[in-house]
Amino acid sequence: MDNSALRVQMLGDFSIRRGEAELTGGRSRKLFLLLAFLIWERARPVPYGELTDLLWAGQAAGSLNALKAVLHRARTALDQLGEGCGRLLILSREGGCQWNPEISLTLDAEDFTRLLAAGDPESRRRALALYRGDLLPALSGHPWADARREALRGQYLEALPQVLSALAEAECWREAAELTETACALEPCREDLCRLRMEALLRLDRRQEAAAAYESLHGQLLSRLGVLPSQALRDLYRRALGERDPRALSPATLLEALREPPRAGSLVCGFDAFRVICHSAARAASRSGRPVHTALLTAAGDPSLSRRSLDRAMDHLEEVLRGGLRRGDAAARCGADQFVLLLPQADYAGSRAVCARLVRAFTRRYPHAPVRLTFFVQPLPPSGAP
């Protein structure tokens, strides 16, 4: 192997490049973690015991033989960069190993930190352009990666408003649009970032992208927080749509657009559609005098429960709701851990019975789910009620 510099990406993804050759993270989490850690700590030899603790954190202790097997796989993978690269890059040391510090290497996470520390506006702009996503997202949940990810993310979010303000003043709209694309993906519920992105896109006359940015925020706010975007953002959205909504229908396509696609089970919809359904049900209740009941299902979990585990449990709950509610009922996810139900065919006692049945069905089907379901039933106020 010659002394061609290695380029390592850890922000947004993981890869090692040497010339035209490239090694990506692959499927093995331990191999991926080992490579990232040795590169990060390349200034020192790392004892085998420290590597074992790293790779088997929170699991049954790994053996030295198991560690050496991972090291062998890592060296074999590095040979994709050139013959003999594995042995040259991962050096054996007494009681441990070390990433070869003599081989020239650039690491995007280190460049990001260095440029931010420089402090001048141009360096900060270059730093944020390097931040293509959080550090090592495939290692989410590992303590070593999580601690460094949160630190870099905090630095990024702290520098972002000042850089975007400077770009707006300089009318660098294309660069602002690129930066806010990453920022909105990382912080999907931040109205200020969405506003800056929409303004930049409108300046570039990229109206469809501006409208899509609003619609993404709209969905995130409703599903996670149960709230709508601000009036200022809705005004920007109308500007993005222009005089005529591009989603407008002709009479010939209206019925086709309104037809419900074939799907078994009850109606599960977005929260904004659910509110409209409730308004219609409330109007009908005010005429008939028969109350309509709603129920709030909450999935309570341990405070340390990861977002991925909670989302999986909520997806499972949605499956139970689709199969367990009647076709005239409706449901919508209204928060990270909640579903709201509309039960127009049941009285108060019947609605509680429906919820109890759903809880039992969920528990039977997913006995190891990391959440506990609770519910609260109340009548929907009739239309015009205070």
Backbone hydrogen bonds, N-H to C=O, Kabsch-Sander energy under -0.5 kcal/mol:
donor,donor_aa,acceptor,acceptor_aa,energy
6,L,104,S,-2.5
7,R,17,R,-2.4
8,V,6,L,-0.5
8,V,106,T,-3.1
9,Q,15,S,-2.5
12,G,10,M,-0.7
12,G,134,D,-2.8
15,S,9,Q,-1.7
16,I,23,L,-2.7
17,R,7,R,-2.5
18,R,21,A,-2.4
21,A,18,R,-2.0
23,L,16,I,-2.8
25,G,14,F,-1.1
29,R,27,R,-0.8
32,F,28,S,-2.4
33,L,29,R,-2.7
34,L,30,K,-2.7
35,L,31,L,-2.3
36,A,32,F,-2.1
37,F,33,L,-2.6
38,L,34,L,-2.5
39,I,35,L,-2.2
40,W,36,A,-2.3
41,E,37,F,-2.5
42,R,39,I,-1.3
44,R,41,E,-1.9
46,V,97,C,-3.3
48,Y,95,G,-2.6
51,L,47,P,-1.8
52,T,48,Y,-2.5
53,D,49,G,-2.2
54,L,50,E,-2.0
55,L,51,L,-2.7
56,W,52,T,-2.1
57,A,54,L,-1.0
59,Q,56,W,-2.2
67,L,63,S,-2.1
68,K,64,L,-2.5
69,A,65,N,-1.7
70,V,66,A,-1.7
71,L,67,L,-2.5
72,H,68,K,-2.3
73,R,69,A,-2.1
74,A,70,V,-2.3
75,R,71,L,-2.5
76,T,72,H,-2.3
77,A,73,R,-2.4
78,L,74,A,-2.2
79,D,75,R,-1.1
79,D,76,T,-0.5
80,Q,77,A,-1.8
81,L,78,L,-2.2
82,G,79,D,-1.2
85,C,82,G,-2.2
88,L,84,G,-1.7
89,L,85,C,-2.8
90,I,86,G,-2.1
91,L,89,L,-0.8
91,L,98,Q,-3.2
93,R,96,G,-2.9
96,G,93,R,-2.5
97,C,46,V,-2.0
98,Q,91,L,-2.3
100,N,89,L,-3.1
103,I,100,N,-1.0
104,S,102,E,-0.5
106,T,6,L,-2.5
108,D,8,V,-2.2
110,E,107,L,-0.5
111,D,107,L,-2.3
112,F,108,D,-2.5
113,T,109,A,-1.9
114,R,110,E,-2.6
115,L,111,D,-2.6
116,L,112,F,-2.1
117,A,113,T,-2.2
118,A,114,R,-1.2
119,G,115,L,-0.8
119,G,116,L,-0.9
124,R,120,D,-2.1
125,R,121,P,-2.2
126,R,122,E,-2.1
127,A,123,S,-2.4
128,L,124,R,-2.5
129,A,125,R,-1.8
130,L,126,R,-1.1
130,L,127,A,-0.7
131,Y,127,A,-0.8
131,Y,128,L,-0.5
132,R,130,L,-1.8
136,L,10,M,-3.2
139,L,136,L,-1.9
140,S,137,P,-1.6
142,H,139,L,-2.2
146,D,142,H,-3.0
147,A,143,P,-2.1
148,R,144,W,-1.3
149,R,145,A,-2.5
150,E,146,D,-2.5
151,A,147,A,-1.5
152,L,148,R,-2.1
153,R,149,R,-2.5
154,G,150,E,-2.2
155,Q,151,A,-1.8
156,Y,152,L,-2.4
157,L,153,R,-2.7
158,E,154,G,-1.8
159,A,155,Q,-1.9
160,L,156,Y,-1.7
163,V,159,A,-1.8
164,L,160,L,-2.7
165,S,161,P,-2.3
166,A,162,Q,-2.1
167,L,163,V,-2.3
168,A,164,L,-2.2
169,E,165,S,-2.3
170,A,166,A,-2.0
171,E,168,A,-1.0
172,C,167,L,-2.9
173,W,171,E,-1.4
176,A,172,C,-2.0
177,A,173,W,-2.5
178,E,174,R,-1.9
179,L,175,E,-2.4
180,T,176,A,-2.5
181,E,177,A,-1.3
182,T,178,E,-1.2
183,A,179,L,-2.2
184,C,180,T,-2.7
185,A,181,E,-1.3
186,L,182,T,-1.8
187,E,183,A,-2.5
190,R,187,E,-1.7
191,E,189,C,-0.8
194,C,190,R,-1.8
195,R,191,E,-2.8
196,L,192,D,-2.0
197,R,193,L,-2.2
198,M,194,C,-2.8
199,E,195,R,-2.6
200,A,196,L,-2.2
201,L,197,R,-2.6
202,L,198,M,-2.6
203,R,199,E,-2.0
204,L,200,A,-1.3
205,D,202,L,-1.4
206,R,201,L,-3.1
207,R,205,D,-0.8
210,A,206,R,-1.7
211,A,207,R,-2.7
212,A,208,Q,-2.3
213,A,209,E,-2.0
214,Y,210,A,-1.8
215,E,211,A,-2.5
216,S,212,A,-2.1
217,L,213,A,-2.1
218,H,214,Y,-3.1
219,G,215,E,-2.1
220,Q,216,S,-2.1
221,L,217,L,-3.0
222,L,218,H,-2.0
223,S,219,G,-2.4
224,R,220,Q,-2.5
225,L,221,L,-1.9
226,G,221,L,-1.4
227,V,221,L,-1.3
234,R,230,S,-1.9
235,D,231,Q,-2.3
236,L,232,A,-1.8
237,Y,233,L,-2.2
238,R,234,R,-2.1
239,R,235,D,-1.8
240,A,236,L,-2.2
241,L,237,Y,-2.2
242,G,238,R,-1.5
248,A,245,D,-2.3
253,T,250,S,-1.1
254,L,250,S,-1.1
255,L,251,P,-0.6
257,A,253,T,-2.1
258,L,254,L,-2.0
259,R,255,L,-1.2
266,S,322,R,-2.0
267,L,329,D,-1.2
268,V,266,S,-0.6
269,C,267,L,-0.5
269,C,331,A,-2.6
274,F,270,G,-2.3
275,R,271,F,-2.2
276,V,272,D,-1.4
277,I,273,A,-2.1
278,C,274,F,-2.5
279,H,275,R,-2.4
280,S,276,V,-2.2
281,A,277,I,-2.4
282,A,278,C,-2.8
283,R,279,H,-2.0
284,A,280,S,-2.1
285,A,281,A,-2.3
286,S,282,A,-2.1
287,R,283,R,-1.1
288,S,284,A,-2.2
289,G,285,A,-2.7
292,V,380,L,-0.5
293,H,343,L,-1.0
294,T,378,Q,-3.0
295,A,341,L,-1.8
296,L,376,F,-2.5
297,L,295,A,-0.6
297,L,339,F,-3.2
298,T,296,L,-0.5
298,T,374,T,-2.8
299,A,337,D,-2.9
300,A,298,T,-0.9
300,A,372,R,-2.8
302,D,370,P,-0.6
305,L,302,D,-2.4
310,L,306,S,-2.2
311,D,307,R,-2.7
312,R,308,R,-2.0
313,A,309,S,-2.2
314,M,310,L,-2.4
315,D,311,D,-2.3
316,H,312,R,-2.1
317,L,313,A,-2.2
318,E,314,M,-2.2
319,E,315,D,-1.7
320,V,316,H,-1.8
321,L,317,L,-2.5
322,R,318,E,-2.5
323,G,319,E,-1.7
324,G,320,V,-2.1
325,L,321,L,-1.8
329,D,326,R,-1.9
330,A,342,L,-1.7
331,A,267,L,-1.9
332,A,340,V,-1.9
333,R,269,C,-0.6
334,C,332,A,-0.5
334,C,338,Q,-1.5
335,G,338,Q,-1.0
336,A,224,R,-1.0
338,Q,335,G,-0.8
339,F,297,L,-2.2
340,V,332,A,-2.8
341,L,295,A,-3.1
342,L,330,A,-2.8
343,L,293,H,-3.0
346,A,343,L,-1.3
351,S,347,D,-2.8
352,R,348,Y,-2.2
353,A,349,A,-2.0
354,V,350,G,-2.3
355,C,351,S,-2.3
356,A,352,R,-2.5
357,R,353,A,-2.2
358,L,354,V,-2.1
359,V,355,C,-2.4
360,R,356,A,-2.2
361,A,357,R,-2.4
362,F,358,L,-2.5
363,T,359,V,-2.4
364,R,360,R,-2.5
365,R,361,A,-2.3
366,Y,362,F,-2.8
369,A,366,Y,-1.8
372,R,300,A,-2.9
374,T,298,T,-2.2
376,F,296,L,-1.3
378,Q,294,T,-2.4
380,L,292,V,-4.3
383,S,282,A,-1.5
385,A,382,P,-2.2
